Amino acid sequence: MYETDRAKVGLEKRRGVLGDAHVERALTGLKEFNAEFQDLITRYAWGEIWTSPGLDERARRLLVLSTMIALGRSDEFKMHVRAAIEHGISTDDIKEVLLQSAIHCGVPAANEAFDHAEEGCGSIGKVREPSR
């Protein structure tokens, strides 16, 4: 794929995953200093990896959540929680990612992620009666 095609496909995928508003904010903030970085992530993260046929989008969204937990990237985590919910990932699926991350990333990382997930999407934190 030519780089211009990869950039076009990447921008389309980036908008589809994160939403037009987020991408417009990122592009509005382009400066000489960060323009190459934005081009790089659009072409490769979005135009190469997110469009690869090896995993479906649902799997990629869940993997990104667990990766952001492992790395402690709360702002990116919250952004991807919101995007996941908007694109049909259930709160139960997100909870399962958080529980899995508690084992593999550590309880403190998962504890923080539960807080950020609730902050990122208010409907996640609704209280239910415990099952017995």
N, C-alpha and C positions, 0 to 999 in steps of 0.2 A: 504494500500500500504506500502511495506517495505521502509525504509528510503533510501536505495541504489537505489531502483526503482524510488522513488520520486526525488532523486538527478539527475538521468539520464533523466527522463522526464522533469524536471525543466531546466536542461542545454540545452536540445533540444529546449524548448519553448523560453528560454532566447535568444538563438541564432536566432531563428525565428523572434522574435519581435525586437531585437536591432541590429542584424547583427553579423556575425562572428568577424569582426574587433574589434568591441566594446568589445565583450566578451573576445576575446583573450587578449586585453589590460588589462582588469580587472583580468584575470587569471594570466597573466604575472606579475602583481603587487602583487601577493599573498605573504604574509609574515606570520610568525608565529602569529603576532599580529592581522592580519585581516582575517586569513583563516577561522576561525569559523563563522565570519560574512558573508563572501562570501558563505559558505556552507549553512548557515541559509536562506539567501535570495534566493539562487538557489532552495533549497528544498521547501520553503514555499511560497515566493512571486511568483516564477515561476512554481514550481512543484505542488503546491496546489491551489493557487488562480487563476493564469492565465490559468490553465488548467481545472478549474471548469466549468461544463456545464451550469451554471446559466446565464451567459452573453456571447455574442459572442465577438470575438476579437475586432471588430470595436467599440463596446460599451466600452470595457475596455480601448482601446486607448484614446477615447474621455474623459472618466472619469479621466484617469491619467493626461491628459492635464489640466483639470479644477482643479484637486487636486493640481498639481504643482503650478498653478496660485495662488490658495488660500493660499498655504504655502509659496509662494515667493521663490520657488526653481528654479531659472532661468537656472542653468546648466542642471538639470534633465529635465526641460521643453524643452529646446532647443534640447536635445538629443531625446526626445520623439516626438517632431515636425518633426525632420528629419526622424525618423523611421516611423512615421505615413504617411508622404508624400511618402516615398519609398515603402510603402505597400498599397497604393491606397486610403488613406484618402485624400479627396479633400481640396484645400485651402479654398473653401467655407465652408466646414464642420468645419475647424479649426477656421475660422472667426466667425462662429455661436457660437462655444464654448467660444471664447473670448468675444463676445457680452453678452452671458448668464452670464459669469463670472463677467462682469462689474456690473451687477445687484446684484449678490449674493456674490461676493468676494470684490466688491468695484471698483470704477473707477480707482484709482491709480494702483491697481493690474492688471487690464485689460490693462491699458495704457502701463505699463511695458511689459506685455505679448505680445502686438502687436509689440513692438520694438524687443523683443526676437524672436518672430516668424519670422519676416522679416530677422533678423540676422541669424537665424538657417536655413533658406531656402530662398535663394535670389529670387526665382521666386514668392514668396508671395508678395513682395513689389512693383511689377510693377504697374505703374500709369495707370488708365483707366479714360476715360471721365465720369463725374458724370451723372447718369440718371436723366432725367427731366420729 
